[in-house]
């Protein structure tokens, strides 16, 4: 059954049929298609456009199709052009003439626009839940590592001492922003296109406000042409997913580095690692590497949809059918990556002693040593030079600043006293950083209180 064809005198070429059809991928819309149709006929009956008897027959038929698809007793026939024609044909076969009235007052254009919005809205809700699970896992790591010292990096060079809680907190902020972006998109897209028709509305006295309310929208769309031509919300969603994947990829890159023999900051759980077919000693961070690799796949979906939409005149054009496969794949990919990454990070063991040792050996307390001199009257530029020379001495000796004798310190500057060791200890360097947003435990506890309240919502 086609939803069109009255003015055609010959069958569609099979290659054209196959090329034109979308049921192989839009069949995942069957729940949304049935939900939208039930709301549509409910509104039609309310407006007197459809009889109550036809309404009840159609809703009963659609409910039966939904139940049978859910149970598996009905399979989707992929010989149909799309999921809409399959549902309508199955309905008509089951209930007869009344099924042919289902499509009154709507077009496939506003129907598919509705289905995609309903689908995207539900997927945003699921993505938000997955991100919240990830944030909860990160919160627990932070809570347990307020005093775990590690080197902070700039240019991938050891810079200043921080805590693991502070480092993980940076990603907490990123993923919290990701949730906010998704929530913004959900609010902005929450208008109902059903009733826009093909592009110019309809002469039937539809109650679009009522239909929108039945489907949980804030109201109907305000321009019928934009209603069927709008894919901004998908572009925004793919952009948000690309940002989520970028954050996951950055985090994955650090896990990959930290898992290496040179760092040894982390040990990944066996359940989230793989081995080598030839090298028995290997324990590879494949989950992190795959997340990093799949990021480009999601970027590709965004660029592809932008490219598809950039030259399309109003209103609907068949090009827009290309929005679905790329969006489906990007959503599925991102959901899978969030779930796997959450499991991986939640089971990762952090080697605290190795992290602290790395911070010491990387001269991350050099700035604090310079500040020590400045606080005793030495000009900063001179203090910078003095500490730089001491670092060179340490490199030559193969030791940390903390390992220098007091005589060696005083040979560089008579200002140094015994308290230099306490001033440049990792514990002191971190704990005295107490301003908002700093890595000190006192500042981090304030942040964790805010995060806990955030996660309760």
Buried (B, 14 or more C-beta within 10 A) or exposed (E): EEBEEEEEEEEBEEEEEEEEBBBEBBBBBBBBBBBBBBBBBBBBBBBEBBEEEBBBBBBBBBEBBBEBBEEEEBEBEEEBBBBBBBBBBBBBEBBEEBBBBBBBBBBBBBBBBBBBBBBBBEBBEEBBEBBBBBBBBBBEBBBEBBBBBBBBBEEEEBBBBBBBBBBBBBBBBBBBBBBEBBBEBBEEBBBBBBBBBBBEBBEBEBBBBBBBBBBEBEEBBEBBBBBBBBBEBBBBBBBBBBBBBBBBBBBBBBBBBBBEEEBBBBBBBEEBBBEEEEEEEEEBBBBBBBBBEBBEBBBBBBEBBEEBBEEBEEBBBEEBBBBBBBBBBBBEBBBBBBEBBBBBBBBBEBBBEBBBBBBBBBBBBBBBBBBBBBEEEBEEEEBBBBBEEBBEBBEEEEBBBBEBEEEBBEBBBEBBEEEBBEBBBBEBBBBEBBEEEBBBBEBBEBBBEEBEEBEEE
